Amino acid sequence: MKIKLFIITGASRGMGFCLAEQLLAPGHSLLCISRTSSIELANEAHRRGAQLLQWTSDLSDPQPAAAQICQWLQVQDPSLIDSASLINNAGVIAPLVPLCASDPATLAQALRVGLEAPLVLTAAFLASTRQWSASRKVLNISSGLGRRPMASQSAYCAAKAGMDHFTRCLALDEASEPNGAKVCSLAPGVIDTDMQSQLRSANPTDFPDQDSFMRLKASDQLTSAHDAAARVLAFLQRDDFGSEPVADVRC
């Protein structure tokens, strides 16, 4: 039986964890890359008979992980693989303060994890699978904040906007290839994760939109990480995945 291969970043918690958990199934092979590994995922993979490999890596320096991905993909047997998908999910929010009050190191980290890492890992994934006959997909987890500005969110908004635009460029690259990858930068909606807690607990003087995030929580308008992951994976399996390089799961 041919396998479906998935590489997921930021899979140790939040929606990334739920993506990985929902993909654990016989015939699926998962490579999860996060700052920490998950015993819960490992136990669930064993229970379900799924293949799971977890790597711990700090994606603020993505080159070691990219090199590992290349090495790992090179030892796979392409004839046994039905499809291969890379899901760039990892991201961080720098402290919620105006840019002039931001620490340069935290800004750099946010951009490296949120933009440099997806670029570098995608390049490694596509180069290593270029000759494969299996279908290939790249799903970049974006955000509505890549498409509209918000005060005190310069690094996060810039990273997501950059992710959207590099995906547009990548779609043009892959359209000219014989077995080009289908690619999409997808906004998953507003999700009830630790990131939302960070936004709600910010100083409203530094983060003027803090109250709007408080209202989203109070009015039960946040999607659970589990439900958001299910919607994202359903989008990944759509026949028209990649027809639009930048999309929103709610549309």
C-alpha positions in Angstrom: 0.0 0.0 0.0 1.3 3.4 -0.9 1.7 5.9 1.9 0.7 9.6 2.3 3.6 11.6 3.7 3.2 14.7 5.7 5.8 17.1 7.2 4.4 19.5 9.8 6.1 22.3 11.7 5.0 23.6 15.1 3.2 20.3 15.8 3.7 20.1 19.6 0.8 22.4 20.6 -2.2 24.4 19.4 -3.5 23.8 15.9 -0.3 22.2 14.8 -0.8 19.5 17.4 -4.4 18.9 16.3 -3.3 18.7 12.6 -0.8 16.0 13.5 -3.2 14.1 15.7 -5.9 14.1 13.1 -3.4 12.8 10.5 -2.3 9.9 12.5 -3.7 6.9 10.6 -2.5 3.7 9.0 -0.9 4.5 5.6 0.2 7.9 6.8 3.8 8.8 7.6 4.3 12.0 9.6 7.4 14.0 10.3 6.8 16.7 12.9 9.3 19.4 13.6 8.8 21.5 16.8 10.8 23.0 19.6 9.7 20.1 21.8 8.4 16.6 21.1 5.0 15.3 22.2 4.6 12.1 24.2 0.9 12.3 23.6 1.4 12.2 19.8 3.9 9.4 20.1 1.4 7.3 22.2 -1.5 8.0 19.8 0.6 7.1 16.8 1.4 3.7 18.4 -2.2 3.1 19.3 -3.4 3.9 15.7 -0.6 2.1 13.9 0.6 5.3 12.2 4.2 6.2 11.4 5.4 9.2 13.4 8.9 10.8 13.5 9.4 13.8 15.8 12.4 16.2 15.5 13.1 18.9 18.0 14.5 22.0 16.2 14.5 25.8 16.8 13.2 27.2 13.5 14.7 30.6 14.1 17.7 28.8 12.5 16.0 26.7 9.9 19.0 25.5 7.9 19.8 22.5 10.1 16.1 21.3 9.8 16.2 21.9 6.0 19.3 19.8 5.7 17.7 17.0 7.7 14.6 17.1 5.6 16.7 16.7 2.4 18.5 13.7 3.9 15.3 12.1 5.1 13.5 12.6 1.8 16.4 11.2 -0.1 16.2 7.8 1.6 12.5 7.5 1.0 11.3 5.2 -1.8 9.3 7.4 -4.2 7.5 4.4 -5.7 5.9 3.7 -2.3 4.6 7.3 -1.8 1.1 8.3 -3.0 1.4 12.0 -2.0 3.7 14.3 0.0 2.6 17.4 1.8 4.5 20.1 3.7 2.5 22.1 6.2 4.4 25.2 7.4 2.5 26.0 10.6 5.1 27.2 13.1 5.0 30.9 14.0 5.6 33.3 16.9 4.3 36.7 18.0 6.9 39.2 19.2 6.0 41.2 22.3 2.9 43.4 21.6 4.5 46.8 21.6 5.0 49.5 18.9 7.9 48.9 16.6 9.9 51.7 18.1 9.8 49.9 21.5 10.6 46.4 20.1 13.7 44.4 20.8 15.6 43.8 17.6 16.4 40.2 18.6 12.7 39.3 19.1 11.8 40.9 15.8 14.4 38.9 14.0 13.2 35.7 15.7 9.6 36.3 14.6 10.6 36.9 11.0 12.9 33.9 10.9 10.4 31.5 12.3 7.4 33.0 10.5 8.9 33.7 7.1 12.5 32.5 6.6 11.8 29.0 7.9 8.8 28.4 5.5 10.9 29.7 2.6 13.9 27.5 3.5 12.0 24.4 4.3 9.8 24.7 1.2 12.9 25.0 -1.0 14.3 21.8 0.6 11.1 19.9 0.3 10.5 20.8 -3.3 14.1 20.2 -4.4 14.2 16.8 -2.7 11.0 15.6 -4.3 11.4 17.2 -7.8 11.7 13.9 -9.6 8.9 12.2 -7.7 5.7 11.2 -9.6 3.6 11.5 -6.4 1.4 14.5 -6.0 3.1 17.2 -3.9 1.5 20.0 -1.9 2.7 22.9 0.2 0.3 24.4 2.7 1.4 27.6 4.4 -0.6 28.6 7.5 -1.1 32.3 7.1 -3.4 34.7 8.9 -5.9 37.5 8.2 -3.2 39.8 9.7 -1.1 39.2 6.7 -3.8 41.0 4.7 -4.7 43.8 7.1 -2.5 45.9 9.3 -2.7 46.0 13.1 -0.8 48.2 15.6 2.0 46.6 17.6 2.0 43.6 15.2 4.6 44.7 12.7 6.7 41.5 12.7 3.8 39.1 12.7 1.9 40.9 10.0 5.0 41.3 7.9 5.9 37.6 8.2 2.4 36.5 7.2 2.2 39.1 4.3 5.6 37.8 3.1 4.3 34.2 3.3 1.3 35.1 1.2 3.4 36.8 -1.5 6.2 34.2 -1.6 3.4 31.6 -2.1 2.1 33.5 -5.1 5.6 33.5 -6.6 6.0 29.8 -5.8 2.7 29.0 -7.6 4.2 30.6 -10.7 7.4 28.6 -10.4 5.6 25.3 -9.9 3.0 25.9 -12.7 5.9 25.5 -15.3 7.0 22.2 -13.9 5.9 18.8 -15.3 4.7 17.7 -11.9 4.6 21.0 -10.1 3.5 21.2 -6.5 0.1 22.6 -5.6 0.6 25.5 -3.1 -1.6 27.7 -1.0 -1.2 30.2 1.8 -4.3 29.7 3.9 -5.8 31.9 6.6 -7.4 29.4 9.1 -9.7 31.8 10.9 -9.6 33.0 14.5 -8.5 30.1 16.7 -8.6 29.7 20.5 -4.9 29.0 21.1 -2.1 30.3 23.4 -1.5 33.0 20.8 -5.0 34.4 21.4 -4.3 34.4 25.2 -1.2 36.4 24.5 -3.2 39.0 22.5 -5.9 39.2 25.3 -3.4 39.7 28.0 -1.5 42.5 26.2 -1.3 46.0 27.7 -4.1 48.0 25.9 -1.9 51.1 25.9 0.6 49.3 23.7 -1.9 47.1 21.8 -5.0 49.2 21.0 -6.9 46.1 19.6 -6.7 44.2 22.8 -10.4 44.8 23.6 -11.5 43.4 20.3 -9.8 40.1 21.1 -11.4 40.1 24.6 -14.8 40.5 22.9 -14.1 37.6 20.5 -13.5 35.3 23.5 -16.4 36.6 25.5 -18.9 36.2 22.6 -17.6 32.6 21.9 -16.5 33.6 18.3 -13.2 31.6 18.5 -12.8 28.3 16.7 -11.3 25.5 18.7 -7.9 24.3 17.6 -9.4 20.8 16.9 -12.2 22.2 14.6 -9.8 24.6 12.9 -7.4 21.7 12.1 -10.2 19.7 10.7 -11.2 22.6 8.4 -7.6 23.1 7.3 -7.2 19.4 6.5 -10.4 19.3 4.6 -9.2 22.3 2.5 -5.9 20.5 1.9 -7.8 17.5 0.4 -10.0 19.6 -1.9 -9.7 18.9 -5.6 -9.2 22.5 -6.3 -6.4 23.0 -3.7 -3.8 25.3 -5.1 -6.1 26.9 -7.7 -5.8 30.1 -5.6 -2.3 30.6 -4.0 -3.7 32.8 -1.2 -7.0 31.7 0.4 -9.1 31.8 3.5 -10.6 28.6 5.0 -13.8 30.5 5.7 -14.5 31.3 2.0 
